[in-house]
Amino acid sequence: MTLSVGDTLPDVTFMTMTADGPQPMSTDDVFAGKRVALFAVPGAYTPTCSAKHLPGFIEKTSELQAKGVDRIACTSVNDVFVMGAWGKDQGVGDTVLMLADGNGDFASALGLEMDGSAFGMGKRSQRYALVVNDKVIEHFFLDEPGNFEVSSAEHVLKAL
């Protein structure tokens, strides 16, 4: 069952790359007491994710902040080293918190896991965006498989 607007996010542990190496971050660490624009991609370094999805959120950071977003975060079912390298390659700096959902626990708990085995990718996350206010889903935008529309930074901004 997929979570929806008004639901509280599940408690999971992400991994994020820091100057001191990989560090765990709980759902509370990321979302408690904050309004967060979170977007999920099927895979780091994949064409749409690298050319459009992540760059769109980097580009729209100040506009999202002006609409009351405290933090922007990106998650993918990739390991922390891949997410850290991808963030560095994309120049995210402090604008986007890169959250590795290495085992897909978050995607699965949200009911947003997809099977990319036909493409050699195994279990992954669907493409979506959430606006989360203190761990409660305020807005939920799920793209149809193979599409990139409603989870874009531009679409999220229009809803805020």
PyMOL CGO cylinders between C-alpha atoms (Angstrom):
from pymol import cmd
from pymol.cgo import CYLINDER

trace = [
    CYLINDER, 0.00, 0.00, 0.00, 1.35, 3.41, -0.99, 0.3, 1, 1, 1, 1, 1, 1,
    CYLINDER, 1.35, 3.41, -0.99, 1.41, 6.15, 1.62, 0.3, 1, 1, 1, 1, 1, 1,
    CYLINDER, 1.41, 6.15, 1.62, -0.56, 9.28, 0.79, 0.3, 1, 1, 1, 1, 1, 1,
    CYLINDER, -0.56, 9.28, 0.79, -1.12, 12.90, 1.85, 0.3, 1, 1, 1, 1, 1, 1,
    CYLINDER, -1.12, 12.90, 1.85, -1.63, 13.14, 5.61, 0.3, 1, 1, 1, 1, 1, 1,
    CYLINDER, -1.63, 13.14, 5.61, 0.38, 9.99, 6.38, 0.3, 1, 1, 1, 1, 1, 1,
    CYLINDER, 0.38, 9.99, 6.38, 3.48, 10.06, 8.59, 0.3, 1, 1, 1, 1, 1, 1,
    CYLINDER, 3.48, 10.06, 8.59, 6.74, 8.89, 7.06, 0.3, 1, 1, 1, 1, 1, 1,
    CYLINDER, 6.74, 8.89, 7.06, 8.07, 5.54, 8.26, 0.3, 1, 1, 1, 1, 1, 1,
    CYLINDER, 8.07, 5.54, 8.26, 11.13, 5.37, 10.47, 0.3, 1, 1, 1, 1, 1, 1,
    CYLINDER, 11.13, 5.37, 10.47, 14.13, 4.28, 8.40, 0.3, 1, 1, 1, 1, 1, 1,
    CYLINDER, 14.13, 4.28, 8.40, 17.84, 4.97, 8.31, 0.3, 1, 1, 1, 1, 1, 1,
    CYLINDER, 17.84, 4.97, 8.31, 19.40, 6.57, 5.25, 0.3, 1, 1, 1, 1, 1, 1,
    CYLINDER, 19.40, 6.57, 5.25, 23.10, 6.97, 4.65, 0.3, 1, 1, 1, 1, 1, 1,
    CYLINDER, 23.10, 6.97, 4.65, 24.69, 10.22, 3.56, 0.3, 1, 1, 1, 1, 1, 1,
    CYLINDER, 24.69, 10.22, 3.56, 28.25, 11.09, 2.63, 0.3, 1, 1, 1, 1, 1, 1,
    CYLINDER, 28.25, 11.09, 2.63, 29.98, 13.67, 4.81, 0.3, 1, 1, 1, 1, 1, 1,
    CYLINDER, 29.98, 13.67, 4.81, 33.51, 15.05, 5.05, 0.3, 1, 1, 1, 1, 1, 1,
    CYLINDER, 33.51, 15.05, 5.05, 34.06, 12.34, 7.69, 0.3, 1, 1, 1, 1, 1, 1,
    CYLINDER, 34.06, 12.34, 7.69, 32.74, 9.55, 5.46, 0.3, 1, 1, 1, 1, 1, 1,
    CYLINDER, 32.74, 9.55, 5.46, 29.38, 7.76, 5.40, 0.3, 1, 1, 1, 1, 1, 1,
    CYLINDER, 29.38, 7.76, 5.40, 26.99, 8.71, 8.20, 0.3, 1, 1, 1, 1, 1, 1,
    CYLINDER, 26.99, 8.71, 8.20, 23.52, 7.39, 9.06, 0.3, 1, 1, 1, 1, 1, 1,
    CYLINDER, 23.52, 7.39, 9.06, 20.55, 9.76, 9.13, 0.3, 1, 1, 1, 1, 1, 1,
    CYLINDER, 20.55, 9.76, 9.13, 17.21, 8.72, 10.55, 0.3, 1, 1, 1, 1, 1, 1,
    CYLINDER, 17.21, 8.72, 10.55, 13.84, 9.87, 9.29, 0.3, 1, 1, 1, 1, 1, 1,
    CYLINDER, 13.84, 9.87, 9.29, 13.76, 12.18, 12.33, 0.3, 1, 1, 1, 1, 1, 1,
    CYLINDER, 13.76, 12.18, 12.33, 17.18, 13.63, 11.45, 0.3, 1, 1, 1, 1, 1, 1,
    CYLINDER, 17.18, 13.63, 11.45, 15.97, 14.53, 7.97, 0.3, 1, 1, 1, 1, 1, 1,
    CYLINDER, 15.97, 14.53, 7.97, 12.33, 15.51, 8.47, 0.3, 1, 1, 1, 1, 1, 1,
    CYLINDER, 12.33, 15.51, 8.47, 11.46, 16.26, 12.13, 0.3, 1, 1, 1, 1, 1, 1,
    CYLINDER, 11.46, 16.26, 12.13, 10.60, 19.92, 12.63, 0.3, 1, 1, 1, 1, 1, 1,
    CYLINDER, 10.60, 19.92, 12.63, 11.32, 20.78, 8.99, 0.3, 1, 1, 1, 1, 1, 1,
    CYLINDER, 11.32, 20.78, 8.99, 9.43, 21.30, 5.76, 0.3, 1, 1, 1, 1, 1, 1,
    CYLINDER, 9.43, 21.30, 5.76, 11.29, 19.17, 3.22, 0.3, 1, 1, 1, 1, 1, 1,
    CYLINDER, 11.29, 19.17, 3.22, 10.98, 18.83, -0.52, 0.3, 1, 1, 1, 1, 1, 1,
    CYLINDER, 10.98, 18.83, -0.52, 12.07, 15.25, -1.16, 0.3, 1, 1, 1, 1, 1, 1,
    CYLINDER, 12.07, 15.25, -1.16, 12.40, 13.74, -4.59, 0.3, 1, 1, 1, 1, 1, 1,
    CYLINDER, 12.40, 13.74, -4.59, 13.25, 10.18, -5.51, 0.3, 1, 1, 1, 1, 1, 1,
    CYLINDER, 13.25, 10.18, -5.51, 14.96, 8.95, -8.64, 0.3, 1, 1, 1, 1, 1, 1,
    CYLINDER, 14.96, 8.95, -8.64, 15.27, 5.42, -10.01, 0.3, 1, 1, 1, 1, 1, 1,
    CYLINDER, 15.27, 5.42, -10.01, 19.05, 5.69, -10.18, 0.3, 1, 1, 1, 1, 1, 1,
    CYLINDER, 19.05, 5.69, -10.18, 21.96, 8.05, -9.76, 0.3, 1, 1, 1, 1, 1, 1,
    CYLINDER, 21.96, 8.05, -9.76, 23.77, 8.89, -13.00, 0.3, 1, 1, 1, 1, 1, 1,
    CYLINDER, 23.77, 8.89, -13.00, 20.83, 7.78, -15.13, 0.3, 1, 1, 1, 1, 1, 1,
    CYLINDER, 20.83, 7.78, -15.13, 20.00, 10.13, -18.05, 0.3, 1, 1, 1, 1, 1, 1,
    CYLINDER, 20.00, 10.13, -18.05, 16.78, 11.85, -16.90, 0.3, 1, 1, 1, 1, 1, 1,
    CYLINDER, 16.78, 11.85, -16.90, 17.88, 11.95, -13.27, 0.3, 1, 1, 1, 1, 1, 1,
    CYLINDER, 17.88, 11.95, -13.27, 21.22, 13.59, -14.12, 0.3, 1, 1, 1, 1, 1, 1,
    CYLINDER, 21.22, 13.59, -14.12, 20.08, 15.88, -16.93, 0.3, 1, 1, 1, 1, 1, 1,
    CYLINDER, 20.08, 15.88, -16.93, 16.75, 17.10, -15.56, 0.3, 1, 1, 1, 1, 1, 1,
    CYLINDER, 16.75, 17.10, -15.56, 15.54, 15.89, -12.16, 0.3, 1, 1, 1, 1, 1, 1,
    CYLINDER, 15.54, 15.89, -12.16, 18.44, 16.75, -9.83, 0.3, 1, 1, 1, 1, 1, 1,
    CYLINDER, 18.44, 16.75, -9.83, 19.52, 19.88, -11.76, 0.3, 1, 1, 1, 1, 1, 1,
    CYLINDER, 19.52, 19.88, -11.76, 15.96, 21.22, -11.62, 0.3, 1, 1, 1, 1, 1, 1,
    CYLINDER, 15.96, 21.22, -11.62, 15.91, 21.11, -7.83, 0.3, 1, 1, 1, 1, 1, 1,
    CYLINDER, 15.91, 21.11, -7.83, 19.36, 22.69, -7.63, 0.3, 1, 1, 1, 1, 1, 1,
    CYLINDER, 19.36, 22.69, -7.63, 18.22, 25.48, -9.96, 0.3, 1, 1, 1, 1, 1, 1,
    CYLINDER, 18.22, 25.48, -9.96, 14.97, 26.09, -8.05, 0.3, 1, 1, 1, 1, 1, 1,
    CYLINDER, 14.97, 26.09, -8.05, 16.46, 26.01, -4.53, 0.3, 1, 1, 1, 1, 1, 1,
    CYLINDER, 16.46, 26.01, -4.53, 15.89, 29.69, -3.73, 0.3, 1, 1, 1, 1, 1, 1,
    CYLINDER, 15.89, 29.69, -3.73, 12.33, 29.62, -5.11, 0.3, 1, 1, 1, 1, 1, 1,
    CYLINDER, 12.33, 29.62, -5.11, 11.50, 26.55, -3.02, 0.3, 1, 1, 1, 1, 1, 1,
    CYLINDER, 11.50, 26.55, -3.02, 12.98, 28.19, 0.06, 0.3, 1, 1, 1, 1, 1, 1,
    CYLINDER, 12.98, 28.19, 0.06, 10.90, 31.30, -0.62, 0.3, 1, 1, 1, 1, 1, 1,
    CYLINDER, 10.90, 31.30, -0.62, 7.82, 29.04, -0.53, 0.3, 1, 1, 1, 1, 1, 1,
    CYLINDER, 7.82, 29.04, -0.53, 8.72, 27.75, 2.95, 0.3, 1, 1, 1, 1, 1, 1,
    CYLINDER, 8.72, 27.75, 2.95, 10.89, 24.73, 2.17, 0.3, 1, 1, 1, 1, 1, 1,
    CYLINDER, 10.89, 24.73, 2.17, 13.65, 24.32, 4.78, 0.3, 1, 1, 1, 1, 1, 1,
    CYLINDER, 13.65, 24.32, 4.78, 15.53, 21.49, 3.11, 0.3, 1, 1, 1, 1, 1, 1,
    CYLINDER, 15.53, 21.49, 3.11, 15.71, 19.76, -0.27, 0.3, 1, 1, 1, 1, 1, 1,
    CYLINDER, 15.71, 19.76, -0.27, 16.62, 16.08, -0.31, 0.3, 1, 1, 1, 1, 1, 1,
    CYLINDER, 16.62, 16.08, -0.31, 17.14, 13.48, -3.01, 0.3, 1, 1, 1, 1, 1, 1,
    CYLINDER, 17.14, 13.48, -3.01, 16.87, 9.75, -2.42, 0.3, 1, 1, 1, 1, 1, 1,
    CYLINDER, 16.87, 9.75, -2.42, 17.65, 6.75, -4.56, 0.3, 1, 1, 1, 1, 1, 1,
    CYLINDER, 17.65, 6.75, -4.56, 18.18, 3.04, -4.08, 0.3, 1, 1, 1, 1, 1, 1,
    CYLINDER, 18.18, 3.04, -4.08, 21.93, 3.40, -4.52, 0.3, 1, 1, 1, 1, 1, 1,
    CYLINDER, 21.93, 3.40, -4.52, 24.77, 3.04, -2.06, 0.3, 1, 1, 1, 1, 1, 1,
    CYLINDER, 24.77, 3.04, -2.06, 26.11, 6.02, -0.14, 0.3, 1, 1, 1, 1, 1, 1,
    CYLINDER, 26.11, 6.02, -0.14, 29.32, 6.16, -2.20, 0.3, 1, 1, 1, 1, 1, 1,
    CYLINDER, 29.32, 6.16, -2.20, 27.39, 6.44, -5.47, 0.3, 1, 1, 1, 1, 1, 1,
    CYLINDER, 27.39, 6.44, -5.47, 25.04, 9.07, -4.05, 0.3, 1, 1, 1, 1, 1, 1,
    CYLINDER, 25.04, 9.07, -4.05, 27.97, 11.04, -2.64, 0.3, 1, 1, 1, 1, 1, 1,
    CYLINDER, 27.97, 11.04, -2.64, 29.88, 10.93, -5.93, 0.3, 1, 1, 1, 1, 1, 1,
    CYLINDER, 29.88, 10.93, -5.93, 26.79, 11.82, -7.96, 0.3, 1, 1, 1, 1, 1, 1,
    CYLINDER, 26.79, 11.82, -7.96, 26.07, 14.80, -5.72, 0.3, 1, 1, 1, 1, 1, 1,
    CYLINDER, 26.07, 14.80, -5.72, 29.67, 15.96, -6.03, 0.3, 1, 1, 1, 1, 1, 1,
    CYLINDER, 29.67, 15.96, -6.03, 29.61, 15.53, -9.83, 0.3, 1, 1, 1, 1, 1, 1,
    CYLINDER, 29.61, 15.53, -9.83, 26.34, 17.48, -10.01, 0.3, 1, 1, 1, 1, 1, 1,
    CYLINDER, 26.34, 17.48, -10.01, 27.67, 20.26, -7.77, 0.3, 1, 1, 1, 1, 1, 1,
    CYLINDER, 27.67, 20.26, -7.77, 24.92, 19.99, -5.15, 0.3, 1, 1, 1, 1, 1, 1,
    CYLINDER, 24.92, 19.99, -5.15, 27.07, 21.46, -2.37, 0.3, 1, 1, 1, 1, 1, 1,
    CYLINDER, 27.07, 21.46, -2.37, 24.77, 22.22, 0.53, 0.3, 1, 1, 1, 1, 1, 1,
    CYLINDER, 24.77, 22.22, 0.53, 21.67, 22.72, -1.65, 0.3, 1, 1, 1, 1, 1, 1,
    CYLINDER, 21.67, 22.72, -1.65, 20.46, 19.10, -1.82, 0.3, 1, 1, 1, 1, 1, 1,
    CYLINDER, 20.46, 19.10, -1.82, 20.89, 16.46, 0.87, 0.3, 1, 1, 1, 1, 1, 1,
    CYLINDER, 20.89, 16.46, 0.87, 21.78, 13.22, -0.94, 0.3, 1, 1, 1, 1, 1, 1,
    CYLINDER, 21.78, 13.22, -0.94, 20.14, 10.28, 0.86, 0.3, 1, 1, 1, 1, 1, 1,
    CYLINDER, 20.14, 10.28, 0.86, 21.20, 6.75, 0.01, 0.3, 1, 1, 1, 1, 1, 1,
    CYLINDER, 21.20, 6.75, 0.01, 18.40, 4.22, 0.46, 0.3, 1, 1, 1, 1, 1, 1,
    CYLINDER, 18.40, 4.22, 0.46, 20.86, 1.43, -0.24, 0.3, 1, 1, 1, 1, 1, 1,
    CYLINDER, 20.86, 1.43, -0.24, 18.61, -1.52, 0.54, 0.3, 1, 1, 1, 1, 1, 1,
    CYLINDER, 18.61, -1.52, 0.54, 15.42, 0.17, -0.65, 0.3, 1, 1, 1, 1, 1, 1,
    CYLINDER, 15.42, 0.17, -0.65, 13.92, 0.19, 2.85, 0.3, 1, 1, 1, 1, 1, 1,
    CYLINDER, 13.92, 0.19, 2.85, 12.41, 3.66, 2.43, 0.3, 1, 1, 1, 1, 1, 1,
    CYLINDER, 12.41, 3.66, 2.43, 11.04, 2.99, -1.06, 0.3, 1, 1, 1, 1, 1, 1,
    CYLINDER, 11.04, 2.99, -1.06, 9.53, -0.26, 0.16, 0.3, 1, 1, 1, 1, 1, 1,
    CYLINDER, 9.53, -0.26, 0.16, 8.04, 1.28, 3.32, 0.3, 1, 1, 1, 1, 1, 1,
    CYLINDER, 8.04, 1.28, 3.32, 6.40, 4.01, 1.23, 0.3, 1, 1, 1, 1, 1, 1,
    CYLINDER, 6.40, 4.01, 1.23, 5.01, 1.40, -1.17, 0.3, 1, 1, 1, 1, 1, 1,
    CYLINDER, 5.01, 1.40, -1.17, 6.98, 3.01, -4.00, 0.3, 1, 1, 1, 1, 1, 1,
    CYLINDER, 6.98, 3.01, -4.00, 9.40, 0.23, -4.88, 0.3, 1, 1, 1, 1, 1, 1,
    CYLINDER, 9.40, 0.23, -4.88, 9.69, -0.80, -8.53, 0.3, 1, 1, 1, 1, 1, 1,
    CYLINDER, 9.69, -0.80, -8.53, 11.33, -3.76, -10.18, 0.3, 1, 1, 1, 1, 1, 1,
    CYLINDER, 11.33, -3.76, -10.18, 13.97, -2.65, -12.67, 0.3, 1, 1, 1, 1, 1, 1,
    CYLINDER, 13.97, -2.65, -12.67, 15.29, -6.18, -13.17, 0.3, 1, 1, 1, 1, 1, 1,
    CYLINDER, 15.29, -6.18, -13.17, 14.37, -6.12, -16.86, 0.3, 1, 1, 1, 1, 1, 1,
    CYLINDER, 14.37, -6.12, -16.86, 16.95, -3.33, -17.24, 0.3, 1, 1, 1, 1, 1, 1,
    CYLINDER, 16.95, -3.33, -17.24, 19.56, -4.94, -14.96, 0.3, 1, 1, 1, 1, 1, 1,
    CYLINDER, 19.56, -4.94, -14.96, 18.80, -2.51, -12.13, 0.3, 1, 1, 1, 1, 1, 1,
    CYLINDER, 18.80, -2.51, -12.13, 17.06, -4.76, -9.59, 0.3, 1, 1, 1, 1, 1, 1,
    CYLINDER, 17.06, -4.76, -9.59, 14.71, -3.26, -7.03, 0.3, 1, 1, 1, 1, 1, 1,
    CYLINDER, 14.71, -3.26, -7.03, 14.57, 0.54, -7.23, 0.3, 1, 1, 1, 1, 1, 1,
    CYLINDER, 14.57, 0.54, -7.23, 12.40, 3.48, -6.27, 0.3, 1, 1, 1, 1, 1, 1,
    CYLINDER, 12.40, 3.48, -6.27, 9.72, 4.91, -8.47, 0.3, 1, 1, 1, 1, 1, 1,
    CYLINDER, 9.72, 4.91, -8.47, 10.16, 8.54, -9.52, 0.3, 1, 1, 1, 1, 1, 1,
    CYLINDER, 10.16, 8.54, -9.52, 8.22, 10.85, -7.20, 0.3, 1, 1, 1, 1, 1, 1,
    CYLINDER, 8.22, 10.85, -7.20, 8.38, 14.01, -5.10, 0.3, 1, 1, 1, 1, 1, 1,
    CYLINDER, 8.38, 14.01, -5.10, 6.97, 14.75, -1.67, 0.3, 1, 1, 1, 1, 1, 1,
    CYLINDER, 6.97, 14.75, -1.67, 6.63, 17.86, 0.40, 0.3, 1, 1, 1, 1, 1, 1,
    CYLINDER, 6.63, 17.86, 0.40, 6.88, 16.72, 3.99, 0.3, 1, 1, 1, 1, 1, 1,
    CYLINDER, 6.88, 16.72, 3.99, 6.08, 18.91, 6.97, 0.3, 1, 1, 1, 1, 1, 1,
    CYLINDER, 6.08, 18.91, 6.97, 7.47, 17.56, 10.26, 0.3, 1, 1, 1, 1, 1, 1,
    CYLINDER, 7.47, 17.56, 10.26, 7.37, 13.97, 8.92, 0.3, 1, 1, 1, 1, 1, 1,
    CYLINDER, 7.37, 13.97, 8.92, 3.79, 14.30, 7.58, 0.3, 1, 1, 1, 1, 1, 1,
    CYLINDER, 3.79, 14.30, 7.58, 3.21, 14.13, 3.82, 0.3, 1, 1, 1, 1, 1, 1,
    CYLINDER, 3.21, 14.13, 3.82, 1.75, 17.45, 2.68, 0.3, 1, 1, 1, 1, 1, 1,
    CYLINDER, 1.75, 17.45, 2.68, 2.01, 16.96, -1.11, 0.3, 1, 1, 1, 1, 1, 1,
    CYLINDER, 2.01, 16.96, -1.11, 2.63, 13.78, -3.11, 0.3, 1, 1, 1, 1, 1, 1,
    CYLINDER, 2.63, 13.78, -3.11, 3.55, 13.69, -6.81, 0.3, 1, 1, 1, 1, 1, 1,
    CYLINDER, 3.55, 13.69, -6.81, 4.06, 10.28, -8.43, 0.3, 1, 1, 1, 1, 1, 1,
    CYLINDER, 4.06, 10.28, -8.43, 5.21, 10.05, -12.02, 0.3, 1, 1, 1, 1, 1, 1,
    CYLINDER, 5.21, 10.05, -12.02, 3.88, 7.33, -14.27, 0.3, 1, 1, 1, 1, 1, 1,
    CYLINDER, 3.88, 7.33, -14.27, 6.53, 4.71, -15.14, 0.3, 1, 1, 1, 1, 1, 1,
    CYLINDER, 6.53, 4.71, -15.14, 8.93, 6.09, -17.75, 0.3, 1, 1, 1, 1, 1, 1,
    CYLINDER, 8.93, 6.09, -17.75, 7.70, 9.69, -17.32, 0.3, 1, 1, 1, 1, 1, 1,
    CYLINDER, 7.70, 9.69, -17.32, 9.23, 12.77, -15.74, 0.3, 1, 1, 1, 1, 1, 1,
    CYLINDER, 9.23, 12.77, -15.74, 6.55, 15.40, -15.19, 0.3, 1, 1, 1, 1, 1, 1,
    CYLINDER, 6.55, 15.40, -15.19, 4.86, 15.79, -11.80, 0.3, 1, 1, 1, 1, 1, 1,
    CYLINDER, 4.86, 15.79, -11.80, 7.94, 15.13, -9.68, 0.3, 1, 1, 1, 1, 1, 1,
    CYLINDER, 7.94, 15.13, -9.68, 9.88, 18.03, -11.21, 0.3, 1, 1, 1, 1, 1, 1,
    CYLINDER, 9.88, 18.03, -11.21, 10.93, 21.04, -9.16, 0.3, 1, 1, 1, 1, 1, 1,
    CYLINDER, 10.93, 21.04, -9.16, 8.74, 23.24, -11.39, 0.3, 1, 1, 1, 1, 1, 1,
    CYLINDER, 8.74, 23.24, -11.39, 5.65, 21.14, -10.67, 0.3, 1, 1, 1, 1, 1, 1,
    CYLINDER, 5.65, 21.14, -10.67, 6.35, 21.06, -6.93, 0.3, 1, 1, 1, 1, 1, 1,
    CYLINDER, 6.35, 21.06, -6.93, 6.73, 24.86, -6.92, 0.3, 1, 1, 1, 1, 1, 1,
    CYLINDER, 6.73, 24.86, -6.92, 3.36, 25.33, -8.61, 0.3, 1, 1, 1, 1, 1, 1,
    CYLINDER, 3.36, 25.33, -8.61, 1.70, 23.34, -5.80, 0.3, 1, 1, 1, 1, 1, 1,
    CYLINDER, 1.70, 23.34, -5.80, 3.25, 25.38, -2.98, 0.3, 1, 1, 1, 1, 1, 1,
]
cmd.load_cgo(trace, "trace")
